[in-house]
């Protein structure tokens, strides 16, 4: 009887051990391409990312109500976008070139990207991701990627000296786009960036038109400065004449007999009293 009792106790122990092992076994709950982060009431989100195919066990799963496994399925995603626009101030610069060239552009790209699983703990802690609204999360990401890639591509094209369509298609935008994405969306990895359509104006012509525009502004600013300077000089000159006349007026009040002298001798009057143009009065030609 004692032997049977020991065997029963051993079986119970093994069953309890197996049950505890199963309860704490995390990997078995992860499907293919599914990653998870643990959340506990005592510590919040953990740092570890649980991966399918990698053995993982936690004693905290045994404590009822304390441990929650938050799962996210991560697969490569793809989307396409097209953007039409005009180079900065292209419509203005074009007016300073013969024929007023068009500096509008059209871009179309296909993008493949992947959410980095190692970023999951940080994304959960910052409330940037929710397993129940992943599509909304990805829509926001794709809008941001579109803007970042467009910025990187336009910068690369502006720096390029190529203008032929085939030459433009040979430009590798991946590195510059990936660098900008890494800086602004460090939890996203761009796997592929393919040009599907690229219609871009001649950069050399655009730069020449821009140069012509600023040359025009410089010339106009110089002319405006000269006109203002001349107007200021005329104003000072007229003000000086008025001030001199005031002094003559004071002098004539003090010595009225000078009026008769000046009236009798017109040549003396013209030499002593300057001619001025009052506001609204035209000078004699």
Backbone as a ProteinNet text record, in pm:
[ID]
protein_1_A
[PRIMARY]
XXXXXXXXXXXXXXXXXXXXXXXXXXXXXXXXXXXXXXXXXXXXXXXXXXXXXXXXXXXXXXXXXXXXXXXXXXXXXXXXXXXXXXXXXXXXXXXXXXXXXXXXXXXXXXXXXXXXXXXXXXXXXXXXXXXXXXXXXXXXXXXXXXXXXXXXXXXXXXXXXXXXXXXXXXXXXXXXXXXXXXXXXXXXXXXXXXXXXXXXXXXXXXXXXXXXXXXXXXXXXXXXXXXXXXXXXXXXXXXXXXXXXXXXXXXXXXXXXXXXXXXXXXXXXXXXXXXXXXXXXXXXX
[TERTIARY]
82	0	86.3	194.9	282.6	346.1	380.8	444.6	347.4	220.9	120.2	96.9	97.3	77.7	188.4	312.8	427.1	417.7	371	356.7	250.4	139.3	32	82	158.5	213.4	309.4	387.9	482.5	409	301.1	222.3	158.3	105.1	45.6	149.7	269.5	378.5	416.9	426.2	463.5	355.3	228.2	119	118.3	143.4	150	268.4	380.8	500.4	475.8	409.9	379.2	281.9	184.5	87.4	152.8	241.9	314	403.4	469.2	555.9	475.2	358	273.7	221.7	180.7	128.6	234.3	358.2	465.5	530.3	491.5	552.5	487.3	567.5	514.5	515.3	619.8	637.3	519	459	350.9	227.7	220.5	106.1	129.6	244.4	277.9	269.6	183.4	173.8	291	299.5	405.8	394.5	510	520	450.9	423.7	360.4	461.7	470.7	565.4	485	545.3	469.9	558.7	492.5	556	472.4	538.4	467	429.2	309.1	264.6	224.4	284.3	249.1	200	111.3	58.6	167.4	267.4	372.1	481	511	625.4	590	464	427	479.5	514.6	565.1	709.8	736.9	873	959.6	1087.8	1182.9	1198.8	1166	1190.3	1080.7	1121.6	1027.2	1026.6	912.5	899.4	873.5	952.3	947.9	903.5	833.8	797	922.6	924.3	1038.9	1152.5	1139.5	1242.4	1180.9	1239.6	1182.4	1184.8	1071.6	1061.8	963.2	1000.6	917.8	926.4	815.2	812.8	729.9	787.4	716.9	600.6	608.4	503.6	370.2	375.2	250.6	168	235.5	165.9	78.1	116.2	40.8	-88.1	-201.7	-330.2	-353	-390.2	-426.1	-310.4	-186.8	-71.7	-5.4	-11.6	67.2	-24.9	6.3	-70.1	26.2	3	88.1	20.5	84.2	26.8	95.5	16.4	70.8	48.3	145.9	136.3	191.6	114	161	237	360.2	444.7	481.6	437.4	469.3	513.6	594.9	630.9	505.3	501.5	387.5	435.1	346.7	381	268.8	307.6	209.8	274.9	192.4	241.5	187.5	259.2	211.2	259.7	184	220	206.8	299.3	295.8	323.7	239.7	261.3	285.3	375.2	404.1	491.1	545.1	630.1	750.5	865.6	984.4	959.9	1019.4	993.9	1004.6	896.4	889.4	914.9	891.9	917.5	838.7	714	629.8	685.7	745.1	804.1	935.4	1022.4	1153.2	1138.4	1036.7	1019.3	994.4	937.5	909	1035.6	1148.6	1274.7	1361.5	1297.5	1365.5	1285	1352.2	1284.4	1191.1	1067.8	971.1	901.2	940.2	881.4	867.2	978.3	973.5	891	836.8	753.7	842.9	834.7	916.9	832.1	726	644.2	703.3	666.9	720.2	609.6	637.4	545.6	629.1	597.5	673.5	579.1	620.6	545.1	643.6	614.1	704.5	625.8	692.7	640.9	733.8	675	754.2	719.9	822	804	874.1	804.9	863.5	822.9	889.5	864.1	877	784.9	792.9	900.1	993.3	1101.2	1046.6	1056.8	1000	1068.9	1196.7	1268.9	1216.3	1139.3	1084.4	951	895.2	762.1	750.9	844.6	829.4	816.9	902.4	897.6	768.3	720.5	595.9	476.7	476.5	367.5	373.9	492.2	505.6	462	487.4	452.4	311.6	238.4	100.7	92.2	195.4	196.3	135.8	114.2	65.7	-39.1	-139.7	-246.7	-279.8	-265.8	-291.6	-430.2	-525.7	-662.4	-685.7	-588.3	-604.1	-475.7	-422.6	-296.4	-310.6	-425.2	-443.4	-437.8	-496.3	-489.5	-345.5	-272.3	-131	-51.3	-76.2	-1.5	-39	-163.5	-202.2	-126	-112.3	-34.4	110.7	165.2	304.5	324.2	233.6	248.3	236.4	153.4	146.1	279.6	337.5	467	577.7	574.2	675.2	666.4	545	525.6	591	567	623.4	776	829.3	974.2	1044	987.9	1049.1	1044.1	933.5	923.3	1030.5	1049.8	1152.8	1291.3	1320.8	1452.6	1476.2	1373	1385.8	1407.6	1329.2	1343.6	1480.6	1529.2	1662.3	1769.7	1754.5	1851.1	1846.9	1728.2	1714	1769.8	1748.1	1799.9	1951.6	2010.9	2156.5	2217.9	2134.5	2184.5	2201	2297.2	2319.6	2253	2183.7	2121.1	1985.1	1950.2	1820.5	1749.1	1823	1761.3	1679.3	1565.6	1474.6	1543.7	1617.4	1684.4	1791.6	1859.9	1961.6	1897.9	1782.2	1712.8	1669.5	1624.3	1580.1	1696.2	1817.3	1933.5	1979.4	1923.1	1962.6	1909.6	1994.3	1954.4	1907.1	1777.8	1719.8	1714.5	1745.1	1723	1799.5	1929.3	2012.4	1964.9	1939.4	1897.2	1760.3	1668.8	1536	1543	1624.2	1637.1	1695.9	1791.8	1854	1753.1	1668.6	1568.4	1460.5	1423.7	1324.7	1381	1506.3	1570.7	1573.4	1592.9	1598.6	1462.3	1356.5	1223.4	1131.4	1152.7	1072.6	1167.4	1238.3	1341.1	1286.1	1155.4	1095.5	1048.5	1078.8	1040.6	1166.4	1165.6	1275.9	1222.7	1279.9	1240.5	1317.3	1243.7	1305.9	1329.2	1240.9	1255.1	1187.2	1252	1197.6	1218.4	1108.7	1117.8	1048.9	1118.8	1062.3	972.2	846.3	754.4	727.9	745.6	733.7	807.2	878.8	954	960.2	890.2	890.6	939.8	1063.8	1126.8	1189	1175.2	1229.3	1381.6	1437.7	1582	1632.1	1711.9	1760	1853.2	1938.5	2030.9	1954	1845.7	1761.9	1691.6	1646.2	1579.4	1675.3	1797.9	1897.2	1931.9	1936.7	1964.4	1849.9	1726.2	1609.5	1609	1645.9	1653.3	1760.3	1873.4	1982.4	1938	1866.9	1816.1	1719.7	1635.9	1538	1606.6	1705.1	1773.3	1863.1	1913.6	1988.1	1895.6	1773.5	1673.1	1640.7	1622.5	1591.5	1705	1829.8	1945.4	1950.1	1925.8	1926.3	1814.8	1698.9	1585	1610.2	1672	1702.6	1802.4	1900.1	1999.9	1932.7	1842.4	1771.4	1684.7	1614.6	1528.9	1611.7	1731	1818.7	1863.6	1899.8	1943.9	1830.3	1708	1592.7	1563.4	1566.1	1539.7	1647.7	1772.2	1882.4	1868.5	1831.8	1813.9	1697.2	1589.5	1472.6	1509.9	1590.9	1634.2	1721.7	1811.1	1898.7	1816.3	1715.1	1629.5	1553	1506.2	1430.7	1518.8	1642.4	1736.5	1768	1785.8	1818.8	1705.1	1580.8	1465.8	1447.1	1472.5	1459	1561	1680.1	1784.7	1745.2	1683.6	1639.8	1530.6	1437	1328.5	1384.1	1480.2	1541.4	1613	1678.6	1748.8	1649.2	1534.5	1432.2	1376	1361	1314.1	1411	1539	1640.4	1631.1	1610.6	1594.6	1469.6	1363.2	1240.6	1262.8	1333.9	1365.5	1451.1	1544.5	1633.2	1555.2	1459.8	1380.4	1287.4	1237.5	1154.8	1236.6	1361.3	1447.6	1495.1	1519.5	1567.1	1474.4	1359.3	1260.2	1312.4	1411.6	1464.2	1527.5	1567	1627.8	1527.3	1399.4	1297.5	1304.3	1320.4	1327.8	1452.4	1563.9	1689.1	1675.6	1619.3	1606.1	1503.5	1399.7	1297.7	1354	1445.5	1503.5	1605.6	1668.6	1775.8	1739.3	1681.9	1638.4	1755.2	1870.5	1986	2038.2	2034	2077.3	1981	1849.1	1748	1764.8	1793.4	1807.5	1931.8	2033.7	2156.5	2145	2063	2054	1951.3	1831.5	1723	1718.7	1731.7	1730.6	1590.3	1581.5	1451.1	1422	1299.2	1261	1128	1098.5	970.3	891.5	780.5	696.3	619.6	569.6	494.6	378.6	370	262.9	293.8	407.5	444.3	548.3	532.5	627.7	737	857.9	970.3	962.1	1006.9	1013.6	1121.4	1086.9	1186.3	1293.7
-120.3	0	126.6	120.3	235.8	265.6	158.7	173.6	238.1	191.7	247.9	395.4	425.4	564.2	653.9	603.9	681.5	704.7	599.6	612.3	717.5	716.1	813.4	955.3	968.7	1101.6	1148.9	1055.2	1090.9	1138	1062.8	1099.7	1237	1262.1	1391.4	1502.5	1473.6	1572.6	1603.4	1494.2	1514.4	1592.8	1562.1	1633.6	1781.9	1806.9	1946	2017.6	1948.5	2007.8	2038.7	1940.9	1960.6	2077.2	2085.2	2193.7	2328	2333.7	2459.3	2495.7	2393.6	2418.2	2471.6	2411.1	2452.9	2595.5	2624.8	2758.9	2867	2833.8	2932.4	2935.8	2840.3	2828.6	2932.1	3025.2	3135.7	3102.3	3039.1	3014.7	2941.4	2852	2770.4	2854.8	2974.7	3061.9	3158.6	3146.9	3238.6	3169.5	3221.7	3168.8	3220	3171.3	3214.4	3364.4	3432.6	3577.6	3661.2	3600.6	3672.2	3695.1	3819.1	3857.4	3911.9	3907.4	3947	4018.5	4101.3	4171.8	4142.2	4114.4	4084.3	4212	4208.4	4317.9	4260	4312.3	4267.9	4387	4361.9	4467.3	4529.5	4449.7	4498.6	4578.2	4541.9	4604.4	4673.6	4660.3	4722	4640.8	4709.1	4639.8	4596.4	4472.8	4421	4463.6	4441.2	4477.8	4367.6	4246.4	4132.3	4119.7	4084.2	4055.9	3904.4	3842.1	3697	3664.7	3568.7	3537.3	3393.4	3368.7	3229.9	3149.7	3023	2937.8	2948.5	3036.7	3052.7	3020.4	2922.5	2880.2	2994.7	3012.5	3116.6	3070.3	3095.5	3052.6	3160.1	3186	3286	3237.2	3247.2	3205.5	3300	3423.7	3521.2	3482.5	3397.6	3353.6	3264	3206.9	3115.6	3192.4	3319.2	3400	3446.7	3408	3442.6	3594.8	3643.6	3783.6	3880.9	3833.1	3924.2	3943.6	3843.5	3842.2	3843.4	3932	3938.3	3943.2	3858.9	3853.7	3931.2	4041.7	4126.4	4092.2	4041.3	3987.9	4083.1	4083	4161.5	4076.7	4063.2	3991	4087.4	4052.5	4141.8	4072.7	4133.7	4085.9	4203.6	4178.8	4288.5	4347.4	4478.2	4547	4629.8	4646	4722.1	4820.6	4931.9	5029.5	5111.8	5178	5263.4	5403.7	5501.4	5638.4	5718.8	5819	5911.7	6053.5	6137.8	6277.6	6367.8	6469.6	6571.7	6704.4	6783.3	6911.6	6998	7100.2	7194.1	7227.2	7241.9	7280.7	7416.2	7439	7562.9	7688.5	7767	7892.8	7873.2	7750.1	7721.3	7808.8	7839.2	7923.7	8065	8114.6	8249	8249.2	8153.1	8147.4	8128.4	8049.4	8019.7	8143.4	8248.5	8371.9	8447.5	8408.3	8476.3	8395.9	8300.9	8223.9	8231.7	8225.3	8226.7	8107.7	8133.4	8025	7986.3	8046.3	8016.9	7865.8	7793.6	7647.9	7604.1	7484.5	7428.1	7348.6	7380.8	7312.1	7223.6	7165.2	7071.3	6930.9	6843.9	6707.7	6608.1	6480.5	6371.3	6251.7	6198	6086.7	5972.6	5848.8	5730.6	5626.4	5572.9	5476.2	5361	5247.7	5131.7	5108.3	5092.8	5083.7	4956.1	4888.2	4771.7	4801.2	4778.4	4810.3	4707.3	4713.6	4616.5	4684.9	4651.7	4700.8	4620.6	4689.7	4621.3	4565.4	4432	4370.9	4416.4	4454	4498	4631.7	4702.9	4832.8	4820	4699.3	4681.2	4730.1	4696.4	4744.1	4896.4	4968.3	5113.9	5168.2	5106.3	5150.8	5131	5019.2	4994.5	5093.2	5117.9	5209.1	5351.8	5392	5526.9	5534.9	5423.1	5416.5	5451.6	5414.3	5440.1	5325	5212.8	5094.6	5024.2	4970.5	4896.3	4776.5	4655	4535.6	4533.3	4603.5	4601.9	4705.4	4791.5	4893.3	4906.5	4793.2	4793.5	4856.8	4841.3	4900.2	5052	5107.1	5252.9	5296	5218.3	5247.1	5245.3	5144.7	5134.1	5245.2	5291.1	5402.4	5529.8	5553.1	5669.6	5656.1	5535	5509.8	5534	5486.8	5500.4	5645.5	5723.2	5866.9	5934.7	5899	5956.8	5910.8	5782.8	5731	5802.1	5825.1	5895.6	6033.1	6105.9	6240.6	6235.9	6143	6133.5	6091.8	5993.4	5944.8	6053.2	6124.4	6234.9	6339.9	6374.1	6472	6423.5	6296.1	6240	6234.7	6196.3	6184.5	6321.2	6420.5	6555.1	6613.4	6588.1	6636.6	6571.2	6441.5	6368.3	6417.4	6441.6	6489.4	6630.8	6714.6	6852.2	6855.5	6755.1	6749	6685.1	6618.5	6546.8	6641	6608.5	6686.5	6619.2	6507.2	6431.7	6492	6489	6540.7	6443.9	6352.9	6255.9	6154.3	6112.2	6024	5894	5831.9	5706.1	5726.3	5840	5868.8	5889.1	5954.2	5976.3	5844.2	5751.5	5621.5	5540	5574.2	5499.9	5546.1	5656.4	5708	5615.8	5582.8	5498.7	5588.9	5584.2	5667.2	5594.8	5465.8	5382.6	5431.8	5461.3	5499.2	5629.2	5731.4	5860.8	5850.2	5771.3	5753.2	5675.5	5568.4	5486.8	5567.1	5654.8	5737.4	5833.4	5894	5988.6	5916	5795.1	5715.3	5673	5630.9	5589.4	5703.7	5825.4	5942.9	5978.4	5960.8	6004.1	5890.4	5771.4	5653.6	5537.7	5543.4	5441.1	5300.3	5286.3	5154	5091.3	5158.8	5108.3	5083.1	4972.5	4940.2	4935	5018.6	5018.6	4907	4810	4694	4714.5	4789.9	4811.4	4941.6	5011.6	5136.7	5133.6	5122.8	5107.8	5224.6	5281.5	5390.4	5330.2	5368.6	5320.8	5427.6	5554.2	5663.1	5785.2	5852.6	5970.4	6071.3	6180.9	6289.4	6413.5	6454.4	6561.2	6664.2	6793.5	6898.7	6902.7	6977.5	6994.8	7081.2	7019.2	7089.7	7204.6	7184	7289.5	7412.6	7387.8	7497.7	7567.6	7489.5	7545.9	7635.6	7588.3	7666.8	7796.3	7789.5	7908.4	8009	7958.9	8047	8112.4	8035.5	8088.7	8197	8173.1	8270.8	8400	8385.5	8504.2	8584.2	8513.6	8579.9	8663	8604.7	8677.1	8788.6	8772.6	8881.1	8999.6	8967.6	9072.8	9144.8	9068.8	9129.3	9219.9	9175.2	9256.3	9386.6	9377.8	9499.3	9593.8	9539	9621.6	9688.1	9612.3	9668.3	9783.1	9767.4	9872.9	9998.7	9981	10096.3	10165	10085.1	10140.9	10220.9	10169.4	10238.7	10373.7	10373.1	10498	10600.2	10553.7	10644.3	10703.2	10618.9	10665.6	10762.3	10732.1	10818.6	10956.7	10959.3	11087.1	11166.1	11093.9	11159.3	11219	11148.3	11198	11321.6	11317.1	11432.8	11554.9	11534.2	11645.4	11703.5	11614.5	11659.2	11741.9	11697.4	11771.4	11907.6	11908.5	12033.1	12134.2	12086.8	12176.2	12225.2	12136.9	12175.6	12283.6	12271.2	12371.1	12507.6	12504.8	12630.1	12697.8	12613	12669.3	12730.5	12662.6	12714.2	12846.6	12855.3	12977.8	13092.7	13060.5	13162.3	13214.8	13123.8	13167.4	13269.2	13240.5	13334.1	13469.5	13467	13592.1	13667.2	13588	13651.8	13723.5	13656.4	13719.3	13844.5	13836.4	13948.7	14069.8	14041.6	14149.2	14213.6	14130.6	14187.3	14281.6	14242.1	14322.8	14448.8	14433.7	14549.1	14566.1	14628.3	14643.9	14722	14807.5	14889.6	14803.6	14674.5	14587.2	14547.5	14553	14515.9	14608.7	14740.2	14837.2	14815.3	14781.6	14758.3	14639.1	14530	14407.8	14424.9	14505.7	14528.9	14611	14699.8	14786.5	14713.6	14612	14541.9	14394	14352.5	14213.2	14115.4	14159.2	14070	14040.6	14141.4	14121.1	14027.5	14044.3	13961.3	13814.6	13789	13649.7	13583.8	13664.2	13607.4	13583	13664.4	13654.3	13551.4	13554.7	13465.3	13345.7	13220.3	13100.9	13070.2	13004.3	12961.1	12821.3	12798.5	12665.4	12627.1	12497.1	12447.1	12401.3	12469.7	12430.2	12304.1	12230.1	12107.3	12134	12054.7	12070.2	12172.4	12243.9	12346.9	12292.2	12313.2	12266.8	12370.7	12318.2	12407.2	12451.6	12575.8	12624.6	12550.2	12508.7	12438	12534.5
0	0	0	80.7	90.4	-44.4	-116.1	-246.7	-345.7	-340.1	-430.4	-398.6	-268.1	-225.5	-278.3	-271.4	-320.8	-471.6	-540.9	-687	-719.2	-645.4	-667.1	-639.5	-529.2	-496.1	-603.7	-656.8	-762.8	-888.5	-919.6	-1038.3	-1018.2	-896.7	-867.9	-878.1	-825	-830.7	-975.7	-1054.2	-1195.2	-1270	-1239.1	-1305	-1265.8	-1134.7	-1089.5	-1153.6	-1162.4	-1223.9	-1371.3	-1437.9	-1580.1	-1598.1	-1506.1	-1513.8	-1491.9	-1390.9	-1363.5	-1481.6	-1537.5	-1652.4	-1771.2	-1791.9	-1903.6	-1883.5	-1759	-1731	-1752.4	-1720.8	-1735.4	-1872.6	-1957.6	-2091	-2183.6	-2234.2	-2314.7	-2463.3	-2509	-2652.3	-2715.2	-2639.6	-2693.8	-2730.2	-2674.5	-2700.6	-2817	-2881.1	-2990.7	-3124.7	-3213.6	-3349	-3432.7	-3554.2	-3645.5	-3672.1	-3670.9	-3694.6	-3586.5	-3473.6	-3363.2	-3251.9	-3207.9	-3102.4	-2984.6	-2867.7	-2749.6	-2648.6	-2568.6	-2456.9	-2332.5	-2221.7	-2097.8	-2023.6	-1965.8	-1879.8	-1745.4	-1638.6	-1504.1	-1422.6	-1330.1	-1245.2	-1159.2	-1125.6	-1035.5	-1107	-1234.4	-1302.8	-1433.4	-1477.9	-1605.1	-1722.5	-1831.6	-1950.4	-1929.5	-1967.5	-1956.4	-2074.1	-2062.8	-2168.3	-2272.5	-2233.1	-2321.9	-2427.1	-2548	-2656.1	-2677.4	-2660.9	-2677.7	-2824.1	-2875.4	-3018	-3039.9	-3151	-3182.9	-3219.2	-3177.7	-3209.3	-3110.3	-3013	-2910.1	-2774.3	-2702.8	-2575.8	-2475.3	-2407.9	-2305.9	-2198.5	-2073.8	-1960.2	-1852.7	-1786.8	-1681.2	-1563.3	-1446.5	-1325	-1292.6	-1348	-1319.1	-1382.9	-1485.8	-1550.1	-1457.9	-1357.9	-1266.2	-1168.3	-1140.2	-1043.5	-1110.3	-1059.7	-1123.5	-1129.3	-1249	-1266	-1267.2	-1257.1	-1250.7	-1385.8	-1470.4	-1593	-1715.1	-1808.3	-1932.6	-2050.2	-2146.8	-2265.5	-2377.8	-2422.4	-2527.5	-2659.6	-2751.9	-2876.8	-2994.9	-3084.1	-3208.4	-3322.2	-3426.9	-3544.9	-3635.1	-3667.3	-3748.4	-3879	-3987.7	-4122.4	-4207.9	-4311.2	-4402.3	-4466.2	-4476.8	-4536.9	-4656	-4752.5	-4873	-4905.4	-4962.9	-5012	-5123	-5199.4	-5309	-5289.1	-5340.2	-5332.7	-5452.4	-5485.5	-5593.3	-5541.9	-5581.8	-5540.2	-5659.5	-5674.9	-5777.3	-5707.6	-5760.9	-5698.2	-5787.8	-5729.7	-5802.3	-5715.1	-5777.2	-5702.3	-5635.8	-5519.6	-5444.5	-5531	-5534.9	-5610.8	-5759.8	-5808.1	-5950	-6045	-6010	-6095.2	-6106.2	-5996.4	-5995.3	-6073.3	-6044.4	-6111.2	-6261.9	-6303.3	-6445.5	-6529.6	-6469.4	-6542.3	-6581.2	-6525.8	-6553.8	-6650.6	-6720.9	-6824.9	-6953.7	-7065.7	-7194.9	-7205.6	-7241.4	-7256	-7127.4	-7016.8	-6885.6	-6863	-6844.5	-6828.1	-6706.2	-6715.8	-6609.3	-6513.4	-6385	-6285	-6193.7	-6248.5	-6171.9	-6184.8	-6090.3	-6090.1	-6055	-6086.9	-6054.9	-6009.2	-5891.2	-5833.6	-5799.2	-5826.2	-5784.4	-5732.7	-5614.4	-5551.4	-5490.5	-5482.4	-5410.9	-5291.8	-5172.8	-5049.8	-4974.4	-4926.4	-4839.5	-4707.5	-4596.5	-4466	-4361.2	-4247.2	-4140.2	-4005.5	-3916.3	-3778.5	-3705.1	-3639.1	-3566.5	-3435.3	-3418	-3297.3	-3169.2	-3179.4	-3059.6	-3006.8	-3089.3	-3047.8	-2973.9	-2968.7	-2910	-2765.4	-2675.4	-2537.2	-2526.8	-2599.1	-2596.4	-2655.2	-2763.1	-2827	-2733.6	-2661.7	-2566.1	-2449.6	-2398.5	-2284.1	-2321.1	-2446.3	-2489.6	-2550.4	-2542.2	-2594.7	-2743.4	-2817.8	-2961.9	-3041.3	-2975	-3045.4	-2961.2	-3031	-2965.2	-3052.8	-3000.1	-3082.2	-3144.8	-3084.9	-3135	-3246.7	-3270.4	-3375.9	-3457	-3498.2	-3572.7	-3710.7	-3774.6	-3907.4	-3901	-3797.2	-3779.8	-3754.9	-3676.6	-3650.3	-3780.3	-3864.7	-3989.8	-4088.2	-4085.6	-4173.7	-4137.2	-4008.3	-3962.6	-4005.5	-3988.6	-4027	-4175.9	-4257.9	-4403.5	-4448.3	-4380.5	-4410.7	-4379.4	-4266.1	-4227.6	-4321.7	-4358.4	-4452	-4586.5	-4633.4	-4761.1	-4756.9	-4649	-4635.7	-4626.5	-4547	-4527.9	-4657.2	-4725.9	-4850.2	-4957.1	-4965.7	-5061.7	-5034.2	-4906.8	-4870	-4909.7	-4880.2	-4912.2	-5062.6	-5137.9	-5283.4	-5347.6	-5306.7	-5363.6	-5331.3	-5211.7	-5173.6	-5260.5	-5281.8	-5364.4	-5509.3	-5561	-5698.5	-5714.1	-5614.5	-5620.7	-5618.1	-5553.4	-5545.6	-5669.5	-5748.6	-5865.7	-5984.4	-6069.2	-6192.2	-6311.9	-6285.8	-6394.3	-6428.3	-6555.3	-6597.7	-6691.3	-6755.8	-6845.4	-6765.2	-6818.7	-6746.4	-6704	-6795.8	-6763.6	-6656.9	-6663.2	-6561.8	-6424.9	-6423	-6295.6	-6233.4	-6316.9	-6265.9	-6208.8	-6248.1	-6199.6	-6061.5	-6012.6	-5881.7	-5771.7	-5675.6	-5562.7	-5447.8	-5421.3	-5315.1	-5180.9	-5180.8	-5061.6	-4940	-4958.1	-4843.2	-4779.1	-4862.5	-4807.8	-4742.4	-4803.7	-4745.6	-4614.7	-4613.9	-4493.5	-4378.2	-4409.6	-4305.2	-4244	-4328.4	-4278.5	-4198.1	-4242.7	-4169.4	-4034.7	-4033	-3908.2	-3806.9	-3856.2	-3768.8	-3710.9	-3789.9	-3747.3	-3703.3	-3758.8	-3721.8	-3692.6	-3581.2	-3552.2	-3533.2	-3516.9	-3496.8	-3628.3	-3740.9	-3872.9	-3956.2	-4028.7	-4119.6	-4262.9	-4350.6	-4491.8	-4562.9	-4614	-4677.5	-4827.6	-4889.8	-5034.6	-5074.2	-5165.5	-5219.9	-5370.7	-5444.3	-5589.2	-5659	-5757.4	-5837.3	-5944.2	-5945.2	-6049	-6155.3	-6118.3	-6216	-6161.7	-6250.5	-6208.3	-6322.5	-6305.5	-6403.3	-6329.7	-6359.6	-6282.1	-6376.1	-6341.9	-6430.1	-6428.7	-6524.1	-6535.9	-6418.7	-6331.6	-6212.3	-6249.3	-6351.2	-6392.4	-6440.5	-6514.6	-6563.9	-6447	-6351.5	-6232.9	-6154.3	-6136.9	-6062.6	-6136.9	-6270.4	-6349.8	-6337.2	-6340.7	-6325.8	-6187.1	-6087.2	-5949.8	-5940.9	-6007	-6008.7	-6076.6	-6188.9	-6260.2	-6173.3	-6100.3	-6013.9	-5905.6	-5840	-5732.5	-5785.8	-5909.7	-5972.5	-5997.5	-6041.3	-6063.4	-5932.2	-5824.7	-5695.5	-5648.2	-5672	-5631	-5708.5	-5840.7	-5923.8	-5882.7	-5856.8	-5816.1	-5681.1	-5590.7	-5458.3	-5470.7	-5564.1	-5585.2	-5640.2	-5737.1	-5795.9	-5690.5	-5612.2	-5506.4	-5406.8	-5376	-5281.6	-5337.5	-5466.3	-5529.7	-5534.9	-5567.9	-5574.1	-5436.7	-5334.7	-5198.2	-5151.2	-5189.8	-5150.3	-5215.1	-5344.9	-5414.8	-5354.4	-5322.6	-5262.5	-5126.7	-5051.5	-4920.8	-4936.2	-5036	-5060.6	-5101.3	-5189.7	-5231.8	-5113.5	-5027.2	-4909.9	-4817.3	-4797.4	-4712.3	-4773.8	-4907.1	-4977.3	-4964.6	-4985.6	-4975.7	-4832.5	-4737.1	-4595.8	-4560	-4617.4	-4592.3	-4648.9	-4769.3	-4831.1	-4748.2	-4700	-4617.4	-4489.3	-4430.4	-4307.8	-4335.4	-4452.2	-4489.5	-4511.7	-4574.9	-4596.6	-4464.3	-4367.8	-4236.6	-4175.3	-4194.3	-4141.6	-4213.5	-4349	-4423.8	-4377.4	-4349.6	-4302.2	-4170.1	-4079.6	-3950.3	-3969.7	-4066.7	-4093.3	-4148.7	-4239.9	-4299.7	-4197.4	-4101.8	-3995.5	-3907.5	-3889.1	-3802.1	-3873.6	-4006.2	-4085.7	-4204.9	-4189.6	-4297.4	-4416.1	-4392.9	-4502.9	-4612.1	-4574.9	-4675.1	-4784.1	-4751.5	-4849.2	-4969.5	-4943.5	-5053.3	-5137.2	-5070.1	-5143	-5235.5	-5183.4	-5263.1	-5374.5	-5348.4	-5451	-5565.7	-5535.7	-5638.7	-5723.9	-5669	-5742	-5752	-5866.9	-5885.5	-5888	-5943.3	-5949.3	-5810.3	-5724.5	-5586.5	-5514.3	-5544.1	-5478.8	-5517.1	-5645.5	-5690.9	-5634.6	-5607.7	-5551	-5400.9	-5334.9	-5188.8	-5147.1	-5212	-5171.9	-5267.3	-5216.8	-5303.3	-5349.7	-5466.2	-5517.5	-5464.4	-5422.8	-5372.4	-5434.7	-5430.8	-5476.9	-5355.8	-5331.7	-5220	-5257.1	-5158.2	-5187.2	-5282.1	-5390.4	-5488.8	-5595.2	-5583.5	-5681.9	-5777.6	-5905.9	-6005.5	-6025.6	-6043	-6073.3	-6218.1	-6243.7	-6382	-6456.3	-6577.5	-6658.6	-6707.1
[MASK]
+++++++++++++++++++++++++++++++++++++++++++++++++++++++++++++++++++++++++++++++++++++++++++++++++++++++++++++++++++++++++++++++++++++++++++++++++++++++++++++++++++++++++++++++++++++++++++++++++++++++++++++++++++++++++++++++++++++++++++++++++++++++++++++++++++++++++++++++++++++++++++++

